[in-house]
Amino acid sequence: MRWVLMAIAVWMSDFLVSGVYTDDWTSLLAAALILGILNALVKPILVTVALPLVVLTLGFMLLFINAFLLLLTARLVPGFHVAGFGSAMWASLVISIVSMILGNNRRNFQRPSRKPPTPEAYSEPTRIRTPPPGKGPIIDV
């Protein structure tokens, strides 16, 4: 599911950013796959190394890291092209925003984690149960 969301985000950057383009659907899907792998394996290392700059710039450095990974993806995937670092910056911003929007909508469709209470639960008054003598909570000091 994440691969499809990444492919949609890369396609939106291809559509919106003039310096990013793909030759066909296979290169788009390959770019989404490679970008997802790089985000999972290389990005944590880069963020750890650049952590002082990430904190100092209030997270703006992450945009540079994402642009670098997008340029690396363009080098690794034939048919996926990024014109330069400026195009990579705008495309990484588009990919981040689209991934955030699609990722948040995906969570809204999950099943609730617990069952709602039955009507019988509301019909009886709530009683406080006391444990039998000697069976109460144990406080260990």
C-alpha positions, 0 to 999 in steps of 0.5 A: 500500500505504501508503494502505491502511495509513493507512486502516486506522490512521485506521479504528482511531482512529475505532473506539478514540477517542470524539471521532473519527468518519467518516460513511462509507468514502469519507470514511475513504479521503479522510482517509487520502489527505489525511493521507498527503499532509500527512504527506509535504509539511507534516510535514517543514516543521513538524518542521524548524521545531519541531526544537529543541522536538522534541529538548528534549521527546525527540520528544513534540512530534511527537505535537502535530504529528501532532494538528495535522495530524489536525485540519487533515485534519478541516477539509479532508475533509468527513465526517471529524470530530475533536471537539477537540485532546485527541481529535486527540492520542489519535487521532494516538497510535493512528494512529502505533502502528497504522502502526508495527505494520502497517509493520513486519509489511509488511517481514517479508514481503519477499523475501530480497535474496540467494540462499542458497549452493548445496550445492556451495559447502560441498563444496569446501575454501575456498582462498585465491586469490593474484593472478598477479604484477603483478596484485595490489591497487594501493596509491596514496599 
